[in-house]
Amino acid sequence: MGGEVCFYFSPDRKVEIEGKVEAVRENQRFCRSPYFVVLEVKDGGGKIFRVYTSPRWFFTLRPQVGEKVKIKGAFWDENKEYVIAEWIYFRGEKIYLRDERGFPLWSRRLRRGRLARKRFGKPWEKGR
């Protein structure tokens, strides 16, 4: 990884991924913005996804290598390897990074410098 990438959340390409974190990187520049936390997640079929989360200052509680995660996000193009995360569930918490349309929560003035929103409960349980 490294360098700078620029792509946008597409609500019509939403996906949910479940798997284990293979790597956590904090050195990816995103559209001339601060460094992002990028997770490499391997699903049950062995496919690895690169999941772009948020600037590292916003996403302070991060999954570690080997942890099970569930992620809802959107593919960023026809490439099914890169995902922009809307929320991430791990350690019993659902961390919101974007709203349902993909707008980043860190760009809102009232939220600047605060932790991502959290909601407890397992998102894969029926009724959640």
C-alpha positions as CSV (number, residue, x, y, z in Angstrom):
1,M,0.0,0.0,0.0
2,G,1.3,3.5,0.4
3,G,0.8,6.4,-2.0
4,E,-2.5,8.1,-2.4
5,V,-5.9,6.8,-3.6
6,C,-9.1,8.7,-4.4
7,F,-12.5,7.0,-4.7
8,Y,-16.0,7.5,-3.4
9,F,-18.7,5.6,-1.5
10,S,-21.4,4.3,-3.8
11,P,-24.6,3.4,-1.9
12,D,-25.7,1.2,-4.8
13,R,-22.7,-1.1,-4.3
14,K,-23.2,-2.0,-0.6
15,V,-21.8,-5.2,0.8
16,E,-21.4,-6.9,4.1
17,I,-18.2,-8.8,4.9
18,E,-17.5,-11.2,7.8
19,G,-14.0,-12.4,8.4
20,K,-10.7,-12.1,10.3
21,V,-8.4,-9.1,10.3
22,E,-5.1,-10.1,8.5
23,A,-3.4,-6.6,8.8
24,V,-4.0,-3.1,10.1
25,R,-2.3,-0.3,8.1
26,E,-2.3,3.4,9.0
27,N,-0.2,4.7,6.2
28,Q,-2.6,5.1,3.3
29,R,-3.4,8.7,2.1
30,F,-6.9,9.2,0.8
31,C,-7.8,12.0,-1.5
32,R,-5.4,14.6,-0.1
33,S,-6.8,13.9,3.4
34,P,-5.0,12.6,6.6
35,Y,-3.8,9.1,6.8
36,F,-6.5,6.4,6.9
37,V,-6.7,3.2,8.8
38,V,-7.0,0.4,6.2
39,L,-7.9,-3.2,7.3
40,E,-7.1,-6.3,5.3
41,V,-9.9,-8.7,6.1
42,K,-10.0,-12.4,4.9
43,D,-13.5,-13.8,4.6
44,G,-14.5,-17.5,5.1
45,G,-13.8,-18.2,1.4
46,G,-10.2,-17.0,1.7
47,K,-10.8,-13.7,-0.2
48,I,-8.9,-10.7,1.1
49,F,-10.6,-7.3,1.1
50,R,-8.9,-3.9,1.7
51,V,-11.3,-1.9,3.9
52,Y,-10.9,1.8,4.1
53,T,-12.2,3.1,7.4
54,S,-11.5,6.7,8.4
55,P,-8.7,9.0,9.3
56,R,-6.7,7.5,12.1
57,W,-7.5,10.3,14.5
58,F,-11.3,9.5,14.3
59,F,-11.2,5.7,14.5
60,T,-9.5,5.3,17.9
61,L,-10.8,1.9,18.8
62,R,-9.4,-0.5,16.2
63,P,-9.6,-4.2,15.6
64,Q,-6.4,-6.1,15.9
65,V,-4.9,-8.8,13.7
66,G,-6.7,-12.1,14.2
67,E,-10.0,-10.5,15.5
68,K,-13.3,-11.4,13.9
69,V,-15.1,-8.5,12.3
70,K,-18.3,-7.8,10.4
71,I,-18.2,-4.8,8.1
72,K,-20.9,-3.0,6.1
73,G,-19.6,-0.8,3.3
74,A,-19.6,-0.3,-0.4
75,F,-17.3,-1.5,-3.2
76,W,-15.5,1.5,-4.7
77,D,-15.7,0.5,-8.3
78,E,-16.1,-2.7,-10.3
79,N,-13.1,-3.9,-8.3
80,K,-14.5,-6.2,-5.6
81,E,-11.3,-6.0,-3.5
82,Y,-11.6,-2.5,-2.1
83,V,-14.4,-1.5,0.3
84,I,-15.2,1.8,2.0
85,A,-16.6,1.0,5.4
86,E,-19.9,2.4,6.7
87,W,-19.7,0.6,10.0
88,I,-17.5,-2.1,11.7
89,Y,-18.6,-4.5,14.3
90,F,-16.0,-6.1,16.7
91,R,-15.6,-6.7,20.4
92,G,-19.3,-6.4,20.9
93,E,-19.5,-2.8,19.5
94,K,-20.7,-1.4,16.2
95,I,-18.5,1.5,15.2
96,Y,-20.2,4.0,12.7
97,L,-17.8,5.8,10.4
98,R,-20.3,7.0,7.7
99,D,-24.0,7.6,7.5
100,E,-26.2,5.3,5.3
101,R,-25.5,7.5,2.2
102,G,-21.7,7.2,2.8
103,F,-21.0,10.7,4.1
104,P,-18.2,10.6,6.6
105,L,-19.0,11.4,10.2
106,W,-15.6,13.0,10.8
107,S,-16.5,15.8,8.4
108,R,-19.3,17.1,10.7
109,R,-18.1,20.0,12.8
110,L,-19.9,18.9,16.0
111,R,-18.2,15.5,15.8
112,R,-14.7,16.7,15.1
113,G,-12.2,15.2,17.5
114,R,-14.7,12.8,19.1
115,L,-14.9,9.0,18.9
116,A,-17.0,7.3,16.2
117,R,-20.5,6.6,17.2
118,K,-21.0,3.2,18.9
119,R,-24.0,0.9,19.2
120,F,-23.9,-2.3,21.1
121,G,-25.3,-5.7,20.0
122,K,-24.4,-8.1,17.3
123,P,-25.5,-6.9,13.9
124,W,-25.9,-10.4,12.5
125,E,-28.5,-11.3,15.1
126,K,-32.1,-11.4,13.7
127,G,-33.9,-8.2,14.3
128,R,-30.8,-5.9,14.4
